[in-house]
Amino acid sequence: MKAVVLAAMAAWLALSGASDPDRATVSRVDPLTVQDDDFARHRDPAEWRGLAVSRIEFREERAQWRLWRIANVRHRKGPLFFVPHDNENAGFEAGLRLVRKYGGTLIAVDSGVAPGADGVRMNRAVDYGKSVDPNRNFDSALPGYARRILGNLRGGPVIALHTNAKGFETAESKCNRGDPEGQGVISIRFCDDTLIPSPSQSKSYPFDDDDTVAFATFVAKQQPSDAFCRDQMVAADYNVVQERVLTSDGSLSNYAVLHHLAYLNFETLDRGLDPAELALARDRLLFMVEHAIAMCAPRGKPIH
């Protein structure tokens, strides 16, 4: 185990020291005046008490990036909450609650760096080629992006917050192919050689919804039980998608497990922007995250 930890530290130091020709611009901002859809939902000064907000902008290869860093100034040690997609609004809602409650930092990717693109999934601020998926850009060939996100880790774990479309593409699945046609692969009823479901047996809240899942990621030479927090979440009757990683697909889940970082990923159904529906999605994320922190990161106690 000691050798594994030392190897992970060496790899991380190498990444942190990689050449970075394009420096980031970091600006402290007033969250009450930020022109952004996520911030516009939070104009009450009380929500920002004890938090410091910075805008981080940089270029790497063909893309321009903007990140929001929201840090708990009184409790900087804590999880790193990450919202990679600007259209995952419930993720931002949950992250803001969590960073106030547990300390640490929230990093959210802002697609609004491209004109007219605020609140969309992909980063369209590119010099050429296709838009970039912010959760497929964790690549050792592009070290600046990963470093500017994961360099904010202060004690861990890394916790990603996502929302997803209903159901899954049945033709892509090796099970439950008679289900109603959906989108993507994020469902406890989807399975293939990479995503191996361990469904909740009781289907109690919030796992009465097949699109509400936790990911537990492990490398191919290991077993699912080697994934961080996997056994605890299965024992707690979560919907757990066990993700087997052979080579990285550029996602943070793959990057984290290959760099030996404690990582959790939580997903729930995108219910839209109606305040009541947004709150329902947020609360499902909060339930999963808070129980997982209690089970698997006991130092991450609520600070108020």
HELIX and SHEET records of a PDB file:
HELIX    1   1 LYS A    2  SER A   16  1                                  15    
HELIX    2   2 ASP A   37  ALA A   40  1                                   4    
HELIX    3   3 PRO A   45  TRP A   48  5                                   4    
HELIX    4   4 ASN A   89  TYR A  102  1                                  14    
HELIX    5   5 SER A  111  VAL A  113  5                                   3    
HELIX    6   6 PRO A  134  ARG A  136  5                                   3    
HELIX    7   7 PRO A  143  LEU A  150  1                                   8    
HELIX    8   8 THR A  170  GLU A  172  5                                   3    
HELIX    9   9 PRO A  224  ASP A  226  5                                   3    
HELIX   10  10 ARG A  230  ALA A  235  1                                   6    
HELIX   11  11 LEU A  252  LEU A  258  1                                   7    
HELIX   12  12 PRO A  275  CYS A  296  1                                  22    
SHEET    1   A10 THR A  25  VAL A  29  0                                        
SHEET    2   A10 LEU A  51  GLU A  60 -1                                        
SHEET    3   A10 ALA A  63  ASN A  72 -1                                        
SHEET    4   A10 THR A 105  VAL A 109 -1                                        
SHEET    5   A10 GLY A  78  VAL A  83  1                                        
SHEET    6   A10 GLY A 155  ASN A 164  1                                        
SHEET    7   A10 TYR A 263  LEU A 269  1                                        
SHEET    8   A10 VAL A 213  VAL A 219 -1                                        
SHEET    9   A10 VAL A 240  VAL A 245  1                                        
SHEET   10   A10 LEU A 195  SER A 198 -1                                        
END                                                                             
